[in-house]
């Protein structure tokens, strides 16, 4: 990790902001907040939808099994197949 302002690599922990870790640059004092990594639940749902799709299930069955909205299922499939 490096400071976006001065490009230094020396940081010290400076608490949290909205549940995210914050670091302070030791050279210029610029505060950097590390974003929260999204949970893998979304990746698991996407994987489930794609497995069902490539196994031959139609869109309506995938919607029922995954408990997602039809538009979401179609978008996830289109991301991979288009």
Biopython code that builds the backbone (N, CA, C, O; Angstrom):
import numpy as np
from Bio.PDB.StructureBuilder import StructureBuilder

atoms = [
    (1, "UNK", "N", (0.851, -1.170, 0.000)),
    (1, "UNK", "CA", (0.000, 0.000, 0.000)),
    (1, "UNK", "C", (0.898, 1.234, 0.000)),
    (1, "UNK", "O", (1.918, 1.274, 0.689)),
    (2, "UNK", "N", (0.511, 2.225, -0.770)),
    (2, "UNK", "CA", (1.281, 3.462, -0.810)),
    (2, "UNK", "C", (0.341, 4.656, -0.742)),
    (2, "UNK", "O", (-0.846, 4.548, -1.047)),
    (3, "UNK", "N", (0.884, 5.784, -0.341)),
    (3, "UNK", "CA", (0.097, 7.003, -0.190)),
    (3, "UNK", "C", (-0.238, 7.569, -1.571)),
    (3, "UNK", "O", (0.665, 7.752, -2.388)),
    (4, "UNK", "N", (-1.517, 7.850, -1.852)),
    (4, "UNK", "CA", (-1.868, 8.414, -3.151)),
    (4, "UNK", "C", (-1.372, 9.842, -3.333)),
    (4, "UNK", "O", (-1.315, 10.347, -4.454)),
    (5, "UNK", "N", (-1.015, 10.486, -2.233)),
    (5, "UNK", "CA", (-0.579, 11.880, -2.304)),
    (5, "UNK", "C", (0.929, 12.003, -2.530)),
    (5, "UNK", "O", (1.366, 12.715, -3.434)),
    (6, "UNK", "N", (1.734, 11.297, -1.697)),
    (6, "UNK", "CA", (3.194, 11.454, -1.793)),
    (6, "UNK", "C", (3.914, 10.175, -2.223)),
    (6, "UNK", "O", (5.136, 10.182, -2.369)),
    (7, "UNK", "N", (3.187, 9.091, -2.427)),
    (7, "UNK", "CA", (3.712, 7.794, -2.878)),
    (7, "UNK", "C", (4.598, 7.095, -1.851)),
    (7, "UNK", "O", (5.306, 6.151, -2.202)),
    (8, "UNK", "N", (4.577, 7.530, -0.600)),
    (8, "UNK", "CA", (5.352, 6.873, 0.458)),
    (8, "UNK", "C", (4.678, 5.565, 0.854)),
    (8, "UNK", "O", (3.484, 5.375, 0.622)),
    (9, "UNK", "N", (5.459, 4.659, 1.457)),
    (9, "UNK", "CA", (4.928, 3.369, 1.867)),
    (9, "UNK", "C", (4.872, 3.210, 3.381)),
    (9, "UNK", "O", (4.616, 2.109, 3.867)),
    (10, "UNK", "N", (5.103, 4.271, 4.133)),
    (10, "UNK", "CA", (5.105, 4.211, 5.593)),
    (10, "UNK", "C", (3.754, 4.667, 6.126)),
    (10, "UNK", "O", (3.374, 5.826, 5.959)),
    (11, "UNK", "N", (3.024, 3.749, 6.772)),
    (11, "UNK", "CA", (1.707, 4.054, 7.314)),
    (11, "UNK", "C", (1.620, 3.632, 8.764)),
    (11, "UNK", "O", (2.333, 2.735, 9.215)),
    (12, "UNK", "N", (0.734, 4.296, 9.486)),
    (12, "UNK", "CA", (0.392, 3.859, 10.837)),
    (12, "UNK", "C", (-1.127, 3.787, 10.931)),
    (12, "UNK", "O", (-1.840, 4.587, 10.328)),
    (13, "UNK", "N", (-1.607, 2.812, 11.700)),
    (13, "UNK", "CA", (-3.058, 2.641, 11.868)),
    (13, "UNK", "C", (-3.614, 3.863, 12.569)),
    (13, "UNK", "O", (-3.049, 4.344, 13.551)),
    (14, "UNK", "N", (-4.749, 4.369, 12.046)),
    (14, "UNK", "CA", (-5.327, 5.599, 12.583)),
    (14, "UNK", "C", (-6.819, 5.418, 12.869)),
    (14, "UNK", "O", (-7.615, 6.321, 12.614)),
    (15, "UNK", "N", (-7.198, 4.245, 13.402)),
    (15, "UNK", "CA", (-8.581, 4.013, 13.783)),
    (15, "UNK", "C", (-9.439, 3.495, 12.654)),
    (15, "UNK", "O", (-8.945, 2.943, 11.671)),
    (16, "UNK", "N", (-10.758, 3.686, 12.819)),
    (16, "UNK", "CA", (-11.717, 3.247, 11.811)),
    (16, "UNK", "C", (-12.709, 4.360, 11.504)),
    (16, "UNK", "O", (-12.965, 5.227, 12.340)),
    (17, "UNK", "N", (-13.256, 4.327, 10.311)),
    (17, "UNK", "CA", (-14.290, 5.263, 9.881)),
    (17, "UNK", "C", (-15.389, 4.431, 9.236)),
    (17, "UNK", "O", (-15.148, 3.743, 8.244)),
    (18, "UNK", "N", (-16.592, 4.491, 9.793)),
    (18, "UNK", "CA", (-17.730, 3.724, 9.274)),
    (18, "UNK", "C", (-17.407, 2.237, 9.143)),
    (18, "UNK", "O", (-17.831, 1.591, 8.184)),
    (19, "UNK", "N", (-16.663, 1.695, 10.098)),
    (19, "UNK", "CA", (-16.335, 0.277, 10.091)),
    (19, "UNK", "C", (-15.182, -0.101, 9.187)),
    (19, "UNK", "O", (-14.875, -1.286, 9.053)),
    (20, "UNK", "N", (-14.539, 0.859, 8.567)),
    (20, "UNK", "CA", (-13.411, 0.584, 7.675)),
    (20, "UNK", "C", (-12.117, 1.068, 8.313)),
    (20, "UNK", "O", (-12.102, 2.107, 8.973)),
    (21, "UNK", "N", (-11.038, 0.328, 8.122)),
    (21, "UNK", "CA", (-9.746, 0.705, 8.685)),
    (21, "UNK", "C", (-9.219, 1.966, 8.023)),
    (21, "UNK", "O", (-9.341, 2.149, 6.812)),
    (22, "UNK", "N", (-8.629, 2.833, 8.842)),
    (22, "UNK", "CA", (-8.045, 4.064, 8.330)),
    (22, "UNK", "C", (-6.570, 4.101, 8.716)),
    (22, "UNK", "O", (-6.205, 3.752, 9.838)),
    (23, "UNK", "N", (-5.736, 4.524, 7.786)),
    (23, "UNK", "CA", (-4.299, 4.616, 8.007)),
    (23, "UNK", "C", (-3.839, 6.030, 7.716)),
    (23, "UNK", "O", (-4.420, 6.726, 6.884)),
    (24, "UNK", "N", (-2.784, 6.450, 8.410)),
    (24, "UNK", "CA", (-2.222, 7.779, 8.226)),
    (24, "UNK", "C", (-0.811, 7.642, 7.666)),
    (24, "UNK", "O", (-0.011, 6.856, 8.174)),
    (25, "UNK", "N", (-0.508, 8.404, 6.623)),
    (25, "UNK", "CA", (0.820, 8.389, 6.025)),
    (25, "UNK", "C", (1.807, 9.014, 7.001)),
    (25, "UNK", "O", (1.559, 10.098, 7.528)),
    (26, "UNK", "N", (2.926, 8.335, 7.245)),
    (26, "UNK", "CA", (3.925, 8.829, 8.188)),
    (26, "UNK", "C", (4.704, 10.008, 7.616)),
    (26, "UNK", "O", (5.306, 10.767, 8.377)),
    (27, "UNK", "N", (4.709, 10.181, 6.301)),
    (27, "UNK", "CA", (5.478, 11.247, 5.673)),
    (27, "UNK", "C", (4.668, 12.539, 5.575)),
    (27, "UNK", "O", (5.123, 13.587, 6.033)),
    (28, "UNK", "N", (3.462, 12.475, 4.976)),
    (28, "UNK", "CA", (2.689, 13.698, 4.741)),
    (28, "UNK", "C", (1.444, 13.814, 5.627)),
    (28, "UNK", "O", (0.820, 14.874, 5.667)),
    (29, "UNK", "N", (1.076, 12.749, 6.334)),
    (29, "UNK", "CA", (-0.081, 12.800, 7.219)),
    (29, "UNK", "C", (-1.416, 12.576, 6.533)),
    (29, "UNK", "O", (-2.462, 12.696, 7.171)),
    (30, "UNK", "N", (-1.404, 12.255, 5.256)),
    (30, "UNK", "CA", (-2.636, 12.018, 4.510)),
    (30, "UNK", "C", (-3.325, 10.763, 5.038)),
    (30, "UNK", "O", (-2.669, 9.747, 5.267)),
    (31, "UNK", "N", (-4.653, 10.826, 5.235)),
    (31, "UNK", "CA", (-5.408, 9.673, 5.727)),
    (31, "UNK", "C", (-5.942, 8.852, 4.564)),
    (31, "UNK", "O", (-6.504, 9.389, 3.609)),
    (32, "UNK", "N", (-5.757, 7.546, 4.662)),
    (32, "UNK", "CA", (-6.218, 6.613, 3.643)),
    (32, "UNK", "C", (-7.178, 5.639, 4.306)),
    (32, "UNK", "O", (-6.852, 5.047, 5.335)),
    (33, "UNK", "N", (-8.357, 5.469, 3.724)),
    (33, "UNK", "CA", (-9.345, 4.530, 4.237)),
    (33, "UNK", "C", (-9.398, 3.323, 3.316)),
    (33, "UNK", "O", (-9.533, 3.462, 2.101)),
    (34, "UNK", "N", (-9.291, 2.150, 3.897)),
    (34, "UNK", "CA", (-9.323, 0.914, 3.130)),
    (34, "UNK", "C", (-10.781, 0.500, 2.936)),
    (34, "UNK", "O", (-11.516, 0.386, 3.917)),
    (35, "UNK", "N", (-11.219, 0.270, 1.694)),
    (35, "UNK", "CA", (-12.618, -0.111, 1.470)),
    (35, "UNK", "C", (-12.909, -1.514, 1.993)),
    (35, "UNK", "O", (-12.020, -2.362, 2.070)),
    (36, "UNK", "N", (-14.170, -1.740, 2.349)),
    (36, "UNK", "CA", (-14.608, -3.048, 2.818)),
    (36, "UNK", "C", (-14.765, -3.965, 1.613)),
    (36, "UNK", "O", (-15.371, -3.585, 0.612)),
    (37, "UNK", "N", (-14.222, -5.163, 1.711)),
    (37, "UNK", "CA", (-14.344, -6.139, 0.637)),
    (37, "UNK", "C", (-15.738, -6.755, 0.708)),
    (37, "UNK", "O", (-16.166, -7.190, 1.778)),
    (38, "UNK", "N", (-16.448, -6.799, -0.411)),
    (38, "UNK", "CA", (-17.795, -7.364, -0.370)),
    (38, "UNK", "C", (-17.778, -8.824, 0.056)),
    (38, "UNK", "O", (-16.803, -9.539, -0.172)),
    (39, "UNK", "N", (-18.862, -9.254, 0.672)),
    (39, "UNK", "CA", (-18.977, -10.641, 1.109)),
    (39, "UNK", "C", (-19.035, -11.560, -0.098)),
    (39, "UNK", "O", (-19.450, -11.157, -1.185)),
    (40, "UNK", "N", (-18.620, -12.784, 0.105)),
    (40, "UNK", "CA", (-18.604, -13.740, -1.001)),
    (40, "UNK", "C", (-19.990, -14.295, -1.294)),
    (40, "UNK", "O", (-20.148, -15.120, -2.194)),
    (41, "UNK", "N", (-20.997, -13.851, -0.544)),
    (41, "UNK", "CA", (-22.360, -14.336, -0.772)),
    (41, "UNK", "C", (-22.810, -14.038, -2.195)),
    (41, "UNK", "O", (-23.472, -14.866, -2.821)),
    (42, "UNK", "N", (-22.458, -12.861, -2.713)),
    (42, "UNK", "CA", (-22.841, -12.509, -4.082)),
    (42, "UNK", "C", (-22.177, -13.437, -5.091)),
    (42, "UNK", "O", (-22.804, -13.855, -6.065)),
    (43, "UNK", "N", (-20.915, -13.757, -4.859)),
    (43, "UNK", "CA", (-20.205, -14.659, -5.758)),
    (43, "UNK", "C", (-20.818, -16.056, -5.703)),
    (43, "UNK", "O", (-20.899, -16.738, -6.724)),
    (44, "UNK", "N", (-21.246, -16.482, -4.520)),
    (44, "UNK", "CA", (-21.880, -17.793, -4.385)),
    (44, "UNK", "C", (-23.200, -17.844, -5.146)),
    (44, "UNK", "O", (-23.495, -18.836, -5.812)),
    (45, "UNK", "N", (-23.996, -16.777, -5.049)),
    (45, "UNK", "CA", (-25.271, -16.729, -5.774)),
    (45, "UNK", "C", (-25.035, -16.737, -7.282)),
    (45, "UNK", "O", (-25.737, -17.427, -8.021)),
    (46, "UNK", "N", (-24.052, -15.976, -7.732)),
    (46, "UNK", "CA", (-23.745, -15.926, -9.161)),
    (46, "UNK", "C", (-23.316, -17.307, -9.649)),
    (46, "UNK", "O", (-23.745, -17.761, -10.710)),
    (47, "UNK", "N", (-22.469, -17.965, -8.869)),
    (47, "UNK", "CA", (-22.009, -19.304, -9.229)),
    (47, "UNK", "C", (-23.199, -20.270, -9.305)),
    (47, "UNK", "O", (-23.291, -21.082, -10.225)),
    (48, "UNK", "N", (-24.104, -20.172, -8.329)),
    (48, "UNK", "CA", (-25.285, -21.034, -8.309)),
    (48, "UNK", "C", (-26.144, -20.821, -9.555)),
    (48, "UNK", "O", (-26.590, -21.783, -10.182)),
    (49, "UNK", "N", (-26.371, -19.559, -9.908)),
    (49, "UNK", "CA", (-27.182, -19.244, -11.089)),
    (49, "UNK", "C", (-26.538, -19.816, -12.347)),
    (49, "UNK", "O", (-27.225, -20.411, -13.178)),
    (50, "UNK", "N", (-25.236, -19.643, -12.493)),
    (50, "UNK", "CA", (-24.561, -20.114, -13.700)),
    (50, "UNK", "C", (-24.530, -21.632, -13.779)),
    (50, "UNK", "O", (-24.678, -22.195, -14.864)),
    (51, "UNK", "N", (-24.341, -22.300, -12.650)),
    (51, "UNK", "CA", (-24.361, -23.767, -12.648)),
    (51, "UNK", "C", (-25.728, -24.274, -13.087)),
    (51, "UNK", "O", (-25.824, -25.188, -13.907)),
    (52, "UNK", "N", (-26.778, -23.683, -12.545)),
    (52, "UNK", "CA", (-28.131, -24.097, -12.924)),
    (52, "UNK", "C", (-28.401, -23.825, -14.400)),
    (52, "UNK", "O", (-29.019, -24.643, -15.083)),
    (53, "UNK", "N", (-27.938, -22.674, -14.894)),
    (53, "UNK", "CA", (-28.164, -22.315, -16.295)),
    (53, "UNK", "C", (-27.464, -23.300, -17.233)),
    (53, "UNK", "O", (-28.063, -23.788, -18.191)),
    (54, "UNK", "N", (-26.192, -23.585, -16.949)),
    (54, "UNK", "CA", (-25.444, -24.480, -17.825)),
    (54, "UNK", "C", (-25.842, -25.945, -17.635)),
    (54, "UNK", "O", (-25.494, -26.793, -18.458)),
    (55, "UNK", "N", (-26.570, -26.248, -16.554)),
    (55, "UNK", "CA", (-27.100, -27.599, -16.358)),
    (55, "UNK", "C", (-28.403, -27.797, -17.126)),
    (55, "UNK", "O", (-28.938, -28.905, -17.164)),
    (56, "UNK", "N", (-28.914, -26.733, -17.735)),
    (56, "UNK", "CA", (-30.088, -26.856, -18.578)),
    (56, "UNK", "C", (-31.386, -26.352, -17.979)),
    (56, "UNK", "O", (-32.439, -26.482, -18.603)),
    (57, "UNK", "N", (-31.338, -25.782, -16.785)),
    (57, "UNK", "CA", (-32.551, -25.230, -16.182)),
    (57, "UNK", "C", (-32.961, -23.968, -16.934)),
    (57, "UNK", "O", (-32.110, -23.218, -17.412)),
    (58, "UNK", "N", (-34.269, -23.738, -17.035)),
    (58, "UNK", "CA", (-34.711, -22.503, -17.677)),
    (58, "UNK", "C", (-34.764, -21.369, -16.648)),
    (58, "UNK", "O", (-34.636, -21.599, -15.445)),
    (59, "UNK", "N", (-34.951, -20.163, -17.135)),
    (59, "UNK", "CA", (-34.872, -18.959, -16.301)),
    (59, "UNK", "C", (-35.860, -19.010, -15.134)),
    (59, "UNK", "O", (-35.511, -18.651, -14.009)),
    (60, "UNK", "N", (-37.082, -19.451, -15.398)),
    (60, "UNK", "CA", (-38.096, -19.490, -14.334)),
    (60, "UNK", "C", (-37.697, -20.436, -13.202)),
    (60, "UNK", "O", (-37.905, -20.126, -12.029)),
    (61, "UNK", "N", (-37.124, -21.590, -13.553)),
    (61, "UNK", "CA", (-36.671, -22.527, -12.522)),
    (61, "UNK", "C", (-35.512, -21.947, -11.717)),
    (61, "UNK", "O", (-35.445, -22.120, -10.501)),
    (62, "UNK", "N", (-34.603, -21.258, -12.401)),
    (62, "UNK", "CA", (-33.462, -20.653, -11.711)),
    (62, "UNK", "C", (-33.944, -19.579, -10.742)),
    (62, "UNK", "O", (-33.420, -19.464, -9.634)),
    (63, "UNK", "N", (-34.935, -18.797, -11.149)),
    (63, "UNK", "CA", (-35.499, -17.760, -10.275)),
    (63, "UNK", "C", (-36.071, -18.396, -9.015)),
    (63, "UNK", "O", (-35.843, -17.901, -7.911)),
    (64, "UNK", "N", (-36.809, -19.487, -9.171)),
    (64, "UNK", "CA", (-37.406, -20.162, -8.014)),
    (64, "UNK", "C", (-36.347, -20.769, -7.095)),
    (64, "UNK", "O", (-36.441, -20.653, -5.874)),
    (65, "UNK", "N", (-35.344, -21.413, -7.680)),
    (65, "UNK", "CA", (-34.332, -22.094, -6.874)),
    (65, "UNK", "C", (-33.366, -21.130, -6.189)),
    (65, "UNK", "O", (-32.947, -21.372, -5.057)),
    (66, "UNK", "N", (-33.015, -20.046, -6.864)),
    (66, "UNK", "CA", (-32.029, -19.114, -6.304)),
    (66, "UNK", "C", (-32.656, -18.021, -5.450)),
    (66, "UNK", "O", (-31.958, -17.331, -4.707)),
    (67, "UNK", "N", (-33.988, -17.861, -5.558)),
    (67, "UNK", "CA", (-34.715, -16.821, -4.823)),
    (67, "UNK", "C", (-34.237, -15.414, -5.190)),
    (67, "UNK", "O", (-34.222, -14.512, -4.352)),
    (68, "UNK", "N", (-33.851, -15.247, -6.447)),
    (68, "UNK", "CA", (-33.468, -13.936, -6.967)),
    (68, "UNK", "C", (-34.551, -13.464, -7.927)),
    (68, "UNK", "O", (-35.356, -14.262, -8.408)),
    (69, "UNK", "N", (-34.567, -12.174, -8.201)),
    (69, "UNK", "CA", (-35.521, -11.643, -9.167)),
    (69, "UNK", "C", (-35.101, -12.039, -10.578)),
    (69, "UNK", "O", (-33.922, -12.258, -10.854)),
    (70, "UNK", "N", (-36.091, -12.126, -11.462)),
    (70, "UNK", "CA", (-35.825, -12.571, -12.825)),
    (70, "UNK", "C", (-34.829, -11.653, -13.536)),
    (70, "UNK", "O", (-33.968, -12.133, -14.274)),
    (71, "UNK", "N", (-34.935, -10.347, -13.325)),
    (71, "UNK", "CA", (-34.020, -9.407, -13.972)),
    (71, "UNK", "C", (-32.577, -9.645, -13.528)),
    (71, "UNK", "O", (-31.650, -9.525, -14.329)),
    (72, "UNK", "N", (-32.391, -9.980, -12.259)),
    (72, "UNK", "CA", (-31.046, -10.232, -11.731)),
    (72, "UNK", "C", (-30.472, -11.496, -12.356)),
    (72, "UNK", "O", (-29.307, -11.523, -12.753)),
    (73, "UNK", "N", (-31.282, -12.535, -12.442)),
    (73, "UNK", "CA", (-30.826, -13.793, -13.034)),
    (73, "UNK", "C", (-30.437, -13.576, -14.495)),
    (73, "UNK", "O", (-29.395, -14.059, -14.938)),
    (74, "UNK", "N", (-31.258, -12.861, -15.234)),
    (74, "UNK", "CA", (-30.963, -12.603, -16.645)),
    (74, "UNK", "C", (-29.682, -11.785, -16.787)),
    (74, "UNK", "O", (-28.867, -12.059, -17.669)),
    (75, "UNK", "N", (-29.498, -10.788, -15.929)),
    (75, "UNK", "CA", (-28.281, -9.971, -15.993)),
    (75, "UNK", "C", (-27.039, -10.812, -15.707)),
    (75, "UNK", "O", (-26.026, -10.668, -16.391)),
    (76, "UNK", "N", (-27.107, -11.692, -14.698)),
    (76, "UNK", "CA", (-25.963, -12.539, -14.367)),
    (76, "UNK", "C", (-25.615, -13.476, -15.516)),
    (76, "UNK", "O", (-24.440, -13.693, -15.812)),
    (77, "UNK", "N", (-26.620, -14.024, -16.155)),
    (77, "UNK", "CA", (-26.374, -14.926, -17.285)),
    (77, "UNK", "C", (-25.811, -14.154, -18.470)),
    (77, "UNK", "O", (-24.894, -14.632, -19.138)),
    (78, "UNK", "N", (-26.347, -12.970, -18.740)),
    (78, "UNK", "CA", (-25.865, -12.166, -19.866)),
    (78, "UNK", "C", (-24.432, -11.696, -19.672)),
    (78, "UNK", "O", (-23.708, -11.513, -20.651)),
    (79, "UNK", "N", (-24.008, -11.495, -18.426)),
    (79, "UNK", "CA", (-22.620, -11.091, -18.170)),
    (79, "UNK", "C", (-21.641, -12.135, -18.680)),
    (79, "UNK", "O", (-20.537, -11.800, -19.110)),
    (80, "UNK", "N", (-22.040, -13.389, -18.633)),
    (80, "UNK", "CA", (-21.144, -14.477, -19.015)),
    (80, "UNK", "C", (-21.323, -14.884, -20.470)),
    (80, "UNK", "O", (-20.347, -15.192, -21.154)),
    (81, "UNK", "N", (-22.551, -14.887, -20.942)),
    (81, "UNK", "CA", (-22.813, -15.445, -22.270)),
    (81, "UNK", "C", (-22.723, -14.438, -23.406)),
    (81, "UNK", "O", (-22.611, -14.840, -24.564)),
    (82, "UNK", "N", (-22.767, -13.163, -23.116)),
    (82, "UNK", "CA", (-22.702, -12.175, -24.206)),
    (82, "UNK", "C", (-21.309, -11.693, -24.462)),
    (82, "UNK", "O", (-21.096, -10.863, -25.346)),
]
sb = StructureBuilder()
sb.init_structure("model")
sb.init_model(0)
sb.init_chain("A")
sb.init_seg("    ")
for serial, (resi, resn, name, xyz) in enumerate(atoms, 1):
    if name == "N":
        sb.init_residue(resn, " ", resi, " ")
    sb.init_atom(name, np.array(xyz, "f"), 0.0, 1.0, " ", f" {name:<3s}", serial, name[0])
structure = sb.get_structure()
